[in-house]
Amino acid sequence: MKFQDSKAYILRTPRQTATMRFFLIFVILCGFCNEAYGKGSLDIDLKLKALNKPALKTIKSEDGDIIDCIDIYKQHAFDHPALKNHKIQMKPSVKFGTKKTTIPNNGSSEHIKSQIWSKSGKCPMGTIPVRRVSREDISRASSPSHFGRKTPHKYSFLDNALQHKGNFNITPAKINEAQPRLRSEAFIVALGFNFVGAQSDINIWNPPRVEATDYSTAQIWLVGGLSENFESVEAGWMVNPAVFGDSRTRLFISWTTDGYTKTGCINLLCAGFVQTSKKFALGATVEPVSSSSSTQYHITVSIFLDPNSGNWWLTCENNVLGYWPGTLFNYLKHSATAVQWGGEVHSPNVVLKKPHTTTSMGSGQWASYIWAEACFHTNLRIKDYSMQLKYPQYLSEYADEYNCYSTLLHRKTYMSEPHFYFGGPGRNSRCP
């Protein structure tokens, strides 16, 4: 009987051993998971602490955003190593100028004067409005360090422009040398050697579809430097569900000093841009938006260099929002090589990827649909070392994927102010 009990015990041993091994593996894996989760959670906490500075006043917007009024001298910009001893410049030493023209236009559109959050309150003097970032916002990013950043990009035409000392006109063949990664762009570009400012009226729409991991913009770029490490300052509107958690149209800015490889971000999601205005909140919702065959809305965006300080200033609707300090840049310290007006769709499913993303650009309609249907830039202006605000003399149109997003520079009459139309639906029968 004892022998049988012993034999039974011996027969049970392998099963028990396997169970114990499984249990130990489970415990070890749980330990790794908790450690990884703990580190990820800590990284998010540190990011939130850096971005959400103590507020002197908090405003709850009717669209769900929380706007914190932050001491202007304690904003995130001054966490940048290059700005530790930076003395804030409250206003530019020069004015950008006016875009007024007596040339007849294709049609009229209304200005956007304010943002939704401002209906619920105002920030006091000495503060700036900053959209509060939530834990959920950062959790949607691949990592806290990548939150609010664009992916690396290249513009090989910049190298050609430098070789030709600015006397170089972009053609589609030359631009195709720089096939974007993870983005599809449609724009019109002026290429020179000494741009110190640019502006346009940007038609405001809410694209009919933007996939959860994509974003869609309408914007101005001022670009300088070399193709793989170009520098840029940018502004316009965007729809970005991954960053903001919704599909609203929002005011945005962006910058980089190395082709988005390690530097820069959108809005105030990294240290760099110095905000001085208490009227506009970067990343906050812009309304109303345009609708088909109905009232059109736009926002006037200007970016210009202050020759005395070397700072690049941003204005919206003649309101000075703030500046990118000149100390951030190398090539953009004195001027930009190219100015672009248009839009971009960022997605893993663009440029020869199938199936193509369904994310739309602009209004979601083709550029050929023109007024009250397609998104546009108008009153395009540049400023060079002549310091005169003027319509750019030479322009080249370009789209990465004409069957997905198109462009059209259009005049209603010979004497009309041109409108640059751009955009499209994304995936369609010609763009599978």
C-alpha positions as CSV (number, residue, x, y, z in Angstrom):
1,M,0.0,0.0,0.0
2,K,2.8,2.3,0.9
3,F,4.5,1.4,-2.4
4,Q,1.4,2.2,-4.4
5,D,1.2,5.6,-2.6
6,S,4.8,6.3,-3.4
7,K,4.3,5.3,-7.0
8,A,1.2,7.5,-7.2
9,Y,3.3,10.4,-5.8
10,I,6.0,9.8,-8.3
11,L,3.6,9.8,-11.2
12,R,2.2,13.2,-10.1
13,T,5.5,14.9,-9.8
14,P,6.0,15.9,-13.6
15,R,2.5,17.6,-13.6
16,Q,3.2,19.4,-10.4
17,T,6.6,20.5,-11.8
18,A,5.1,21.8,-15.0
19,T,2.5,23.7,-12.9
20,M,5.2,25.3,-10.8
21,R,7.2,26.3,-13.8
22,F,4.2,27.9,-15.4
23,F,3.5,29.8,-12.1
24,L,7.1,31.0,-11.9
25,I,7.1,32.2,-15.5
26,F,3.8,34.0,-14.9
27,V,5.1,35.8,-11.8
28,I,8.3,36.8,-13.7
29,L,6.3,38.1,-16.7
30,C,4.0,40.1,-14.4
31,G,7.0,41.6,-12.8
32,F,8.3,42.7,-16.2
33,C,4.9,44.1,-17.1
34,N,4.6,46.1,-13.9
35,E,8.1,47.5,-14.3
36,A,7.4,48.5,-17.9
37,Y,4.0,50.0,-16.9
38,G,5.6,51.8,-14.0
39,K,8.3,53.3,-16.2
40,G,5.8,54.3,-18.9
41,S,3.5,55.8,-16.2
42,L,6.5,57.7,-14.7
43,D,7.5,59.1,-18.2
44,I,3.9,60.3,-18.7
45,D,3.9,62.0,-15.3
46,L,7.1,63.8,-16.1
47,K,5.8,64.9,-19.4
48,L,2.6,66.2,-17.9
49,K,4.6,68.1,-15.2
50,A,6.7,69.8,-17.9
51,L,3.7,70.7,-20.1
52,N,1.1,71.7,-17.6
53,K,2.6,74.5,-15.6
54,P,0.8,75.9,-12.5
55,A,-2.2,78.0,-13.6
56,L,-3.2,81.4,-12.2
57,K,-6.6,80.9,-13.7
58,T,-8.4,78.0,-15.4
59,I,-11.1,78.3,-18.1
60,K,-13.4,75.4,-19.0
61,S,-14.3,75.7,-22.7
62,E,-17.7,74.6,-24.0
63,D,-15.9,72.2,-26.4
64,G,-14.4,70.3,-23.5
65,D,-10.9,71.9,-23.6
66,I,-9.4,73.2,-20.4
67,I,-7.4,76.4,-20.9
68,D,-4.8,77.3,-18.2
69,C,-3.7,80.9,-17.9
70,I,0.1,80.5,-17.2
71,D,2.5,83.2,-16.0
72,I,4.2,84.4,-19.2
73,Y,7.6,84.2,-17.6
74,K,7.1,80.5,-16.5
75,Q,5.9,79.0,-19.8
76,H,7.4,75.8,-21.1
77,A,9.6,77.6,-23.7
78,F,12.1,78.6,-21.1
79,D,12.8,75.0,-20.2
80,H,14.9,74.9,-23.5
81,P,18.6,74.9,-22.7
82,A,19.2,77.7,-25.3
83,L,16.6,79.9,-23.5
84,K,17.7,79.6,-19.9
85,N,18.8,83.3,-19.7
86,H,16.5,84.5,-22.5
87,K,15.0,88.0,-22.1
88,I,11.4,87.9,-23.4
89,Q,10.6,90.2,-26.3
90,M,7.0,91.4,-25.8
91,K,6.5,92.8,-29.3
92,P,8.4,92.9,-32.6
93,S,10.6,95.9,-33.3
94,V,9.1,96.1,-36.9
95,K,5.7,95.6,-38.4
96,F,5.1,93.0,-41.0
97,G,3.0,95.3,-43.2
98,T,-0.4,95.1,-44.7
99,K,-1.8,92.7,-47.4
100,K,-4.6,95.0,-48.6
101,T,-5.1,94.9,-52.3
102,T,-7.4,96.7,-54.7
103,I,-7.4,93.8,-57.1
104,P,-10.8,92.1,-57.4
105,N,-11.1,88.7,-55.7
106,N,-12.8,85.4,-56.6
107,G,-15.2,85.9,-53.7
108,S,-15.3,87.1,-50.2
109,S,-14.8,85.2,-47.0
110,E,-15.2,86.1,-43.3
111,H,-12.4,86.4,-40.8
112,I,-12.1,84.3,-37.7
113,K,-11.8,86.7,-34.8
114,S,-11.6,84.4,-31.8
115,Q,-11.6,80.8,-30.5
116,I,-14.4,78.9,-28.7
117,W,-12.7,78.9,-25.3
118,S,-12.7,82.7,-25.2
119,K,-16.5,82.6,-24.9
120,S,-16.0,81.2,-21.4
121,G,-13.5,83.7,-20.1
122,K,-10.3,85.6,-20.6
123,C,-6.8,85.2,-19.3
124,P,-5.5,88.1,-17.1
125,M,-2.6,90.4,-18.1
126,G,0.8,88.8,-17.7
127,T,-0.5,85.3,-18.6
128,I,-0.8,83.2,-21.7
129,P,-3.6,80.7,-22.5
130,V,-2.3,77.1,-22.8
131,R,-4.5,74.1,-23.6
132,R,-4.1,71.6,-20.9
133,V,-2.7,68.2,-21.9
134,S,-4.3,65.1,-20.4
135,R,-2.8,61.7,-19.5
136,E,-5.0,60.2,-22.3
137,D,-3.5,62.6,-24.8
138,I,0.0,61.4,-24.2
139,S,-1.0,57.8,-23.9
140,R,-2.1,57.8,-27.5
141,A,1.4,58.6,-28.7
142,S,3.9,55.8,-29.4
143,S,5.9,57.2,-26.4
144,P,5.8,60.3,-24.3
145,S,9.0,61.6,-26.0
146,H,7.2,61.4,-29.4
147,F,4.0,63.1,-28.3
148,G,3.2,66.1,-30.5
149,R,6.2,65.6,-32.9
150,K,6.3,65.2,-36.6
151,T,8.2,62.3,-38.2
152,P,11.5,62.9,-40.1
153,H,11.3,64.4,-43.5
154,K,13.6,65.5,-46.4
155,Y,13.5,68.3,-49.0
156,S,16.3,67.7,-51.5
157,F,15.4,70.8,-53.5
158,L,16.9,72.9,-50.8
159,D,20.4,71.5,-51.6
160,N,19.8,72.4,-55.3
161,A,18.7,75.9,-54.3
162,L,21.8,76.5,-52.3
163,Q,24.0,75.3,-55.2
164,H,22.3,77.7,-57.6
165,K,22.5,80.5,-55.0
166,G,18.7,80.9,-55.0
167,N,18.3,81.2,-58.8
168,F,16.5,78.0,-59.1
169,N,12.9,77.1,-60.0
170,I,11.4,73.9,-58.6
171,T,9.9,71.5,-61.0
172,P,8.0,68.3,-60.2
173,A,10.9,66.2,-61.3
174,K,13.3,67.9,-58.9
175,I,10.8,67.8,-56.1
176,N,10.2,64.1,-56.6
177,E,13.7,63.4,-55.5
178,A,12.5,64.1,-52.0
179,Q,9.6,61.6,-51.7
180,P,8.1,62.1,-48.3
181,R,7.9,59.4,-45.7
182,L,4.6,59.0,-44.0
183,R,3.2,62.2,-45.5
184,S,1.5,63.4,-48.7
185,E,1.8,67.1,-49.4
186,A,0.1,69.4,-51.9
187,F,1.4,73.0,-52.1
188,I,2.6,75.9,-54.1
189,V,6.1,77.1,-53.4
190,A,8.3,80.2,-53.9
191,L,12.0,79.6,-53.9
192,G,14.5,82.3,-53.3
193,F,17.4,83.1,-51.1
194,N,16.3,85.8,-48.7
195,F,12.7,85.4,-47.6
196,V,12.1,87.2,-44.3
197,G,8.4,86.9,-44.2
198,A,5.2,85.3,-45.7
199,Q,1.5,85.3,-45.1
200,S,-1.9,84.2,-46.5
201,D,-5.5,84.0,-45.8
202,I,-6.1,80.3,-45.0
203,N,-9.6,79.0,-45.7
204,I,-10.9,77.0,-42.7
205,W,-12.6,73.7,-43.1
206,N,-13.2,70.6,-41.1
207,P,-12.1,67.7,-43.3
208,P,-14.8,65.1,-43.7
209,R,-12.6,62.2,-42.6
210,V,-9.3,62.0,-40.7
211,E,-8.4,58.5,-39.5
212,A,-7.4,58.0,-35.8
213,T,-3.7,57.7,-36.4
214,D,-3.5,60.4,-39.1
215,Y,-3.5,64.2,-39.2
216,S,-4.5,66.7,-41.9
217,T,-3.3,70.4,-42.2
218,A,-3.7,73.6,-44.1
219,Q,-0.6,75.7,-43.5
220,I,2.3,78.0,-44.4
221,W,5.9,76.7,-44.2
222,L,9.1,78.9,-44.2
223,V,12.0,76.6,-44.8
224,G,15.8,76.9,-44.9
225,G,19.0,74.8,-44.7
226,L,19.9,71.4,-46.1
227,S,17.6,68.7,-47.3
228,E,18.0,66.2,-44.5
229,N,18.5,68.7,-41.7
230,F,16.3,71.6,-42.8
231,E,14.8,74.1,-40.5
232,S,11.3,75.3,-40.6
233,V,8.7,77.5,-38.9
234,E,5.0,76.7,-39.7
235,A,1.5,77.7,-38.9
236,G,-2.1,77.1,-39.9
237,W,-4.9,74.7,-38.9
238,M,-4.9,71.0,-38.3
239,V,-7.1,68.1,-37.4
240,N,-5.1,65.6,-35.3
241,P,-7.1,62.9,-33.4
242,A,-3.9,61.3,-32.0
243,V,-2.8,64.5,-30.3
244,F,-6.2,66.1,-29.4
245,G,-8.5,63.1,-29.1
246,D,-11.1,64.5,-31.5
247,S,-11.6,65.6,-35.1
248,R,-12.0,69.3,-34.5
249,T,-10.2,72.0,-36.5
250,R,-7.5,73.6,-34.4
251,L,-5.0,76.4,-34.7
252,F,-1.4,75.0,-34.8
253,I,2.2,75.9,-35.2
254,S,5.3,73.7,-35.7
255,W,9.0,74.0,-36.0
256,T,12.2,72.0,-36.4
257,T,16.0,72.5,-36.7
258,D,16.8,69.1,-38.1
259,G,14.0,67.9,-40.4
260,Y,11.9,66.8,-37.4
261,T,14.5,64.1,-36.5
262,K,15.1,65.1,-32.9
263,T,13.9,68.7,-32.5
264,G,10.7,70.6,-32.7
265,C,7.0,69.8,-32.2
266,I,3.6,71.3,-32.7
267,N,2.2,74.1,-30.6
268,L,3.8,74.3,-27.1
269,L,4.3,70.6,-26.7
270,C,8.1,71.1,-26.4
271,A,10.2,74.0,-25.2
272,G,10.9,76.5,-28.0
273,F,8.2,78.9,-29.1
274,V,7.7,81.9,-26.8
275,Q,4.0,83.0,-26.6
276,T,3.2,86.6,-25.8
277,S,-0.5,86.8,-26.6
278,K,-3.3,86.2,-24.1
279,K,-5.9,86.1,-26.9
280,F,-5.2,82.9,-28.9
281,A,-4.5,79.4,-27.5
282,L,-2.4,77.2,-29.7
283,G,-4.1,73.9,-30.2
284,A,-7.5,75.3,-29.3
285,T,-10.6,74.8,-31.6
286,V,-11.3,77.3,-34.4
287,E,-14.9,77.9,-35.4
288,P,-17.0,78.5,-37.4
289,V,-15.7,76.5,-40.3
290,S,-16.6,76.8,-44.0
291,S,-19.3,74.7,-45.6
292,S,-20.0,73.7,-49.2
293,S,-21.8,76.4,-51.3
294,S,-22.1,78.5,-48.2
295,T,-20.2,81.1,-46.1
296,Q,-16.5,80.8,-46.3
297,Y,-14.2,81.5,-43.3
298,H,-10.5,82.2,-43.1
299,I,-7.7,83.1,-40.8
300,T,-4.9,85.5,-41.8
301,V,-1.5,84.0,-40.8
302,S,1.8,85.9,-41.0
303,I,5.3,84.8,-40.1
304,F,8.1,87.3,-40.3
305,L,11.7,87.9,-39.2
306,D,12.5,90.7,-36.8
307,P,15.9,91.9,-38.2
308,N,16.9,93.4,-34.9
309,S,16.4,90.4,-32.7
310,G,16.6,87.6,-35.2
311,N,13.3,86.2,-33.8
312,W,10.6,84.8,-36.2
313,W,7.2,86.3,-35.2
314,L,3.8,84.8,-35.7
315,T,0.6,86.9,-36.1
316,C,-3.0,85.7,-36.6
317,E,-5.6,88.2,-37.6
318,N,-3.2,91.0,-36.9
319,N,-2.7,89.7,-33.3
320,V,0.9,89.0,-32.4
321,L,1.0,85.5,-30.8
322,G,4.7,85.2,-30.1
323,Y,7.9,84.1,-31.7
324,W,10.5,81.4,-32.4
325,P,13.7,82.7,-30.9
326,G,16.5,83.2,-33.4
327,T,18.9,81.3,-31.0
328,L,17.1,78.1,-31.9
329,F,18.3,78.2,-35.6
330,N,21.3,78.2,-37.8
331,Y,20.0,78.6,-41.4
332,L,16.9,80.6,-40.4
333,K,18.9,83.1,-38.4
334,H,18.8,85.5,-41.3
335,S,16.3,84.3,-43.9
336,A,14.4,81.3,-45.4
337,T,15.1,79.6,-48.7
338,A,11.6,78.6,-49.5
339,V,8.0,79.5,-48.7
340,Q,5.2,76.9,-49.1
341,W,1.4,77.3,-49.0
342,G,-0.8,74.3,-49.0
343,G,-1.5,71.2,-46.8
344,E,-0.3,67.8,-45.8
345,V,-1.8,64.5,-44.7
346,H,0.4,62.4,-42.4
347,S,-0.4,58.7,-42.4
348,P,1.4,55.3,-42.7
349,N,-0.8,54.7,-45.7
350,V,0.3,57.3,-48.3
351,V,2.7,57.5,-51.2
352,L,2.5,54.1,-52.9
353,K,1.0,52.4,-49.9
354,K,-2.2,50.3,-50.5
355,P,-4.9,50.6,-49.4
356,H,-4.4,54.4,-49.3
357,T,-5.7,56.3,-46.3
358,T,-9.2,57.7,-46.4
359,T,-8.0,60.8,-44.6
360,S,-9.0,63.9,-46.6
361,M,-7.1,67.2,-47.1
362,G,-8.6,70.6,-47.0
363,S,-12.4,70.4,-47.6
364,G,-12.0,66.9,-49.0
365,Q,-12.9,68.1,-52.5
366,W,-10.6,68.4,-55.5
367,A,-8.8,71.7,-56.1
368,S,-10.7,72.0,-59.5
369,Y,-14.0,72.4,-57.6
370,I,-12.7,75.9,-56.6
371,W,-14.6,78.6,-54.7
372,A,-16.9,77.5,-51.8
373,E,-16.1,73.8,-52.4
374,A,-12.3,73.4,-52.3
375,C,-9.9,74.7,-49.6
376,F,-7.7,77.7,-50.6
377,H,-4.9,80.1,-49.7
378,T,-5.4,83.6,-51.0
379,N,-3.6,87.0,-50.6
380,L,-0.3,85.1,-50.8
381,R,2.5,87.5,-49.9
382,I,6.3,87.3,-49.3
383,K,8.8,89.7,-48.0
384,D,12.5,89.7,-49.0
385,Y,15.4,92.0,-48.2
386,S,13.7,94.7,-50.1
387,M,11.4,94.7,-47.1
388,Q,8.4,95.1,-49.4
389,L,5.4,92.9,-48.9
390,K,4.5,91.5,-52.3
391,Y,3.0,88.7,-54.3
392,P,5.6,86.1,-55.1
393,Q,6.9,86.4,-58.7
394,Y,7.7,82.8,-59.4
395,L,5.5,79.9,-58.1
396,S,5.5,76.2,-58.7
397,E,2.7,73.8,-57.9
398,Y,3.3,70.3,-56.5
399,A,1.4,67.4,-55.1
400,D,2.9,64.1,-54.0
401,E,-0.2,62.2,-55.2
402,Y,-2.3,64.1,-57.7
403,N,-4.8,61.3,-57.8
404,C,-5.3,61.6,-54.1
405,Y,-4.8,65.3,-53.4
406,S,-4.6,68.0,-56.1
407,T,-3.6,71.7,-56.6
408,L,-4.8,74.6,-58.8
409,L,-3.6,78.2,-58.9
410,H,-6.8,79.9,-60.2
411,R,-7.8,83.5,-61.2
412,K,-11.4,84.3,-61.8
413,T,-10.4,87.0,-64.3
414,Y,-7.1,88.2,-65.6
415,M,-7.1,91.0,-63.0
416,S,-8.3,88.9,-60.1
417,E,-6.2,88.1,-57.0
418,P,-5.2,84.4,-57.4
419,H,-6.5,81.7,-55.2
420,F,-4.4,78.6,-54.6
421,Y,-6.8,75.7,-54.2
422,F,-5.6,72.3,-52.8
423,G,-6.9,69.1,-51.3
424,G,-8.8,66.0,-52.0
425,P,-10.6,62.9,-50.6
426,G,-7.6,60.5,-50.2
427,R,-8.6,57.0,-51.2
428,N,-10.9,56.9,-54.3
429,S,-11.1,55.0,-57.6
430,R,-8.0,56.8,-58.9
431,C,-6.2,56.4,-55.6
432,P,-6.9,52.9,-54.4
